[in-house]
């Protein structure tokens, strides 16, 4: 998982005791870094479940939204590091969802990744023009997503 770790880092160091010539062990504990929080937006319940399970096991905090409207409401209450939007949604399309997210002022520092089963150039360009930072074709390799 790169620079991010799920557990606390314990480090033991030997220090000299100024009162005598013995060494004492001291354990320093640093708090674990905050886990990266993802928002996944997809109308397909099976796809949501698969992505949530895999990404949770990779150490991410995952929040799910079954459509763009739910995602926008979640963004009011929570901050996300990465937002993954399926471009094939019908209630509120992926492009419309991305545009509304960008216009909402709720994005903060979040990156936006569009995902789609289509690999044609115009659909990728449409997602990037709407405000996506990157695009991946479904099904995708979770290790590649993690590396990005």
N, C-alpha and C positions, 0 to 999 in steps of 0.2 A: 504494500500500500504506500510505498514511497516515503515521503517525509512525515506522514501522519501515522500515529501509533495508537492502538486501542488501550494499551496498558500503561501504568505508571512506570517510569524509568527509575530503578533503584541503583544507586551507585555507592559502593563502599570505598572509603578512602582511609588510609592510615595517616594519623597525625601524631606528632610528638607532643607528649604531655610536658608542659614547661616545668612542673614540679619534680619530675624525675626523668630518667632516660628511657622510659617504656613507651611503646607505641600503643595507641588506642584506636579502635575501629569506630567510625561514625558513619551512619547511613544517611545519605541525603535523598530525599524523596521530592521529585518534581511532579507537579500535577500533569496529568495527561492532556495533550493538546485537544482542543475542541474538535469533535468529529465534523466532517463536512456534511452539511444538510442539503439533501436533494428533494426537489419537488418533481414528481413524474405525473404527466398529464396524458391520459389515454382513455378512450371510451371502451376499449377492449379489456374486460375484467381479467381474462386469463393472462394477457400481456402484462397488465399491471402487477398481478401476483408473481409472475416469473421474475420481472425486473426487480420488484421489491425484495424478494427472497435472495436473489443473487447479490444485489448491491448491499443489502443488510449484512450478508455473510462476509462481504469484502470490507466491512467496517464503516459504512456510511449510515447516517440517520436519514431514513427515507419517509417522505410524506406523499400520499397518493391522492390524486384528484381524478374523478371519472369524466370530467369535461372541463372546458375552459372557464365556465362560470364559477364552478367550485374552486378552481385554481386561483382565480382572481380574489375570491373571498378568503382563501387561505393566506394569500400574500398580504392581506390587511393585518393579520394577527402574527405572522411569522416571517422571519428573514431566511432566505435561502442562498446557498453558495452556487448551486447549479440548478437550472430548471430544464427538464427534458420534456419536449412537446411533440406528440405524434401529429404528423401533418394530415393524416387521413381521417380526422374527426369530422363528424357531421353536424352535431348540435351547434357548436361554434367551431368553425374550421380552425385548423392549426395556424394558418396565416392570420386569421382574425384574432385568435387567442394571443399570438405573439404581438400583434399590433396593439391590442388592448393592454397587454402587460407593459409594453414600452411606454404607452401614453399615460398609464396609471401613476407613474412616479414611484411605484413600489418595488422596482427592480433592485434598488441599492447597488451593490457590487456584483450581483448574480450574473453568471454567464448563462447563455441560452443555447441549448442544443436541440436542433430539430431532428426528428427521426421519421423515416418514411420507408415503405416497401418499394417505392418507385426510385429508380436510379437515373431517370432522364434529367438532362441538364436544366430544362426550364423549371422543373419542380424544385430543384436544389437552389437555383437562382432566386425563385420566388420566396423561399424560406429565408435566404440570406438577405434579400431586399427588405423583407418584413422586419428584420432585426435580429435574426438568429446569428450567433457567433460562429457556429459550426454546424455540420450536418453529418448524420450517419445513416446508412442503409440498414433496414431490418431484414433478417435477424442480424444482430451485430455481435462481435466478440466482446465480452465484458472486460477482458484484460486490456483490449485496445481502448475502450471507454475509460477505464481506470487510468491508463497512461496519459490520456488527453487531459 
